[in-house]
Amino acid sequence: MSNNRGVLLFIARRLALGVLTLFVVSLVVFAATQVLPSDPAQAILGRDANPTSVAALREKLGLQHSAYYQYTHWLKGIVTGDPGDSFNAQQPILDYIGDRVVNSLFLLVLASVVSIPLSLWLGGYSARKRDTAFDNVTSNTMLGLASLPEFVVGIILVLLFSVRVWHLLPAVSAIGIGQGPWSDMKGMVLPTATLVIGAVPYISRVVRASMIEVLESDYIEMARLKGAPEKVVLWRHALPNALGPVFQVIALNIAYFAAGVIVVEALFNYPGIGGALRDSVRVRDIPVIQFLVMVLAAVYVVTNLAADVATVLVTPRLRTRMQ
Amino acid sequence: MAFDPEKGLVPARYNRRQLILGSGAALVAVALAACGSDDKTSSTQAPGATEAPGATAAPGTEAPSGTEAPSGTEAPAATEPAGGGKAGGILRVGTLGGANDIIDGQHIVGKSDIARQVTGWEPLLAFDPDFVPGYDNALAKDVTAKAADDFVVTLKDGIKFSDGNDVTADDVVYSFQRMLNKDEALYGGSVLRQVMDETGIIKVDDRTVEFKLLQGVSNFKEALCAYVCAIVPVGYKRFDGDPTTQIGTGPYMLKEFEVGKQSVHVKNPYYWDTGKPYFDEVHIIDFADGDAMINALLAGQIDVAGDIPAASAETVSSTDGYKVLNSAGGGWLTIAMAVDQEPFTDVRVRQAMRLIVDREAMVEQVLAGYGRVANDLYSPLDAAYIGDELPQRTRDIDAAKALLAEAGKSDLTIDLFAPNDTAGLPEMAQLFAENAKDAGITVNAQVIDGGTYWGDEYLKRTFATDYWGTRNFLLQVAASSLKDTAPYPDDHWPPEGSTFEQDYKDALAETDDAKRKVITDKMQKELYEEGGLIIPFFQNLLDAYSTKVVGLVERANTLNLDHYGRGWKNLYFSE
């Protein structure tokens, strides 16, 4: 019982820290979009601005109020789930980019579902076959892939599979009107592959290192000595203890996906939040920019929080320390 | 976080305000003379309201008043296109667009909006390939000037909207009322309001409308050629979710539209241009990124791509089955010297600056080669343009040094400002700063935040940069070369003692084309000799297409993809 309380306290503390982080992020985001080097209304209107239109737009954007009022008003909207209206589309932000958030989440989930098991298997197998030809080849390949930015990977994939060598897969996503991305699974292959190739090297290398460390530990030797089958040694004794660091890397990678989708979405013309962010920056749709940046920050905070909690739960040492 | 506040604010290479070629601003000639500042931009959605059209027709070539102009010179086409092509199929068009796309028969924001607008709507007159107002791609069969301020428009017979209703004078009246309506904030509107009001739109009979203008506008026909000056049915409203409301006379009608993604257009069964269009459907697909658009083209996911990155042109043309459409355009960037501020009050300094610039290098480095060297004069598509008849100004450092020495400015140091939000301007400023070193003077290229650049100091700086679409010479004069009345007097022209302003007024009032040409020649020569603008080049329009698509012609144009195949009706598949 006391054991659980310790863990719950830990989760509560981490949640509070996460909220604090998001609060700080909100300050930074607000400051960045509001205190740009020029008046936002002037920036939006550009060359064709005139005093009347600038004044009208300032009013529309609420710029006549104090920065404090603007910030608290905006923060209240974010907290109560009403982030306001898109300045550009003149409709509620959630209506405006709801589909895009879903599309990006679908891509993120797909990339995670493929990359995490693949990394666990690849890392675990490499650890067991340490210093064999298999291990050397995969290690070096992974190292090479890890050094490629995702847009390079994406371009190479497009050149190989769509445009130059083979014409097997679509070069850009072609999701029909009113349809979800699952209607175009063929078009999901390259964007997903790009993200997976970006993530697998990192996760698998951490799994491998972590596994090796565990496999060399005394309790594994003990398990082997007492005659436990190799399968049991690996899955019952080794893997749970190797998972702690892996959760951290997975969390980092999901966060990486959240940012990586921006590049990947541009490359594959995928209608997600990356495109929305880009559009809103281009037309200075400040409410949408603020909202999307907060969403991305929240993805970071939540995945890291989840990873910390999961790490504690699978690691007896950490769990017991909290009693 | 791929959010760089510096880079993030650069609106790619497509600036909305550069896109508005061919909008209703043709009337600017007169309108701008009295243009109130609050009329320049009626809404934040329409920052290009005053950016002008491809309105460039030569006044001298307008059909004489009172004569019946030839209508429908194109022979009615067979259902199958001539020349071995095949009717049918789905044309997939790639355009640069995004979340701010709209569909409106009389308004646009970005390039994808133009592609959709020309698909569904047509103006009363349309420029012929040589930029003369013509009837071929338009709804009027005759436009006659009863006087310089009184025009009578007669509709072609048998033209129907896509819902089967006849196009009548009532629709024309409504269309112009809508453009005049300030609340609609349409591109053509702000300038139309300056030359006409609602009382001046008079229905004569079912097919005839008379426009009584507030003043003489000798080039009113050019205004009617603006593609956004299109005819919509009575009661028409902008797309707001229901495609069936988007009724027009164009070759295709809207079936589905998801903002930021794509639109589907089907054949207009009542289209008046017999035999056309050829495709069963046209899909217009949005791309946020030009490179993704090129990949889609080369992977066979789209058939034509409008406005491609210059860097990708080589890739396209070296791939079998794909071609680049490299059309001369009339858009230009400029370095402006304020002729009423030191040191540019001295004409010799202005002349020196024009001799310092390396025009070829600018075409190569700013436009990646896709443009033509210009001669410090604007409006290249106007038949009255004389920039190619005057000696081409080339780089001459010795002459520049001599002029600077004469003016006592051999050790000049000056700041040249450029905004960071408009592609091309920073590069041009930096290149000019490099060019200036050879002449022994110091030009500091100051690339500053766009919001600051276009703010209070805009048009007040001594040495700055700007960008323009293409328009008729007199329209451009009204827009930028009359310092007391022009909305964008880049170089604060004309200087004290010049007759330029009077010449302009004379030209506008002059109904005799030959006599007007004499005046505009004089004005252009003055700008060429003494003006405050450095115009190093004109930009080309760059598109790509699959060779399966037939009908795109590489020629001088104001809109991409050969005026979007005039709403795609001129295009078809080869097999």
Interface residues (C-beta under 8 A of the other chain):
Chain A: A32 L36 P37 S38 D39 P40 Q42 A43 I44 L45 G46 R47 D48 A49 N50 P51 T52 S53 L57 K60 N88 A89 Y96 V158 S162 V163 R164 H167 P170 A171 V172 A174 I175 I177 G178 A259 I262 V263 A266 L267 F268 N269 P271 G274 G275 A276 L277 R278 D279 S280 V281 R282 V283 R284 D285 V293 L296
Chain B: M1 A2 F3 P5 G8 L9 P11 A12 R17 S37 D38 K40 T41 S42 S43 T44 P47 G48 A49 T50 E51 G98 A99 N100 E256 F257 E258 V259 G260 K261 Q262 V264 I285 D286 F287 A288 D289 D291 A292 M293 N295 A296 L298 A299 G300 Q301 D421 D449 G450 G451 T452 W454 G455 Y458 D466 Y488
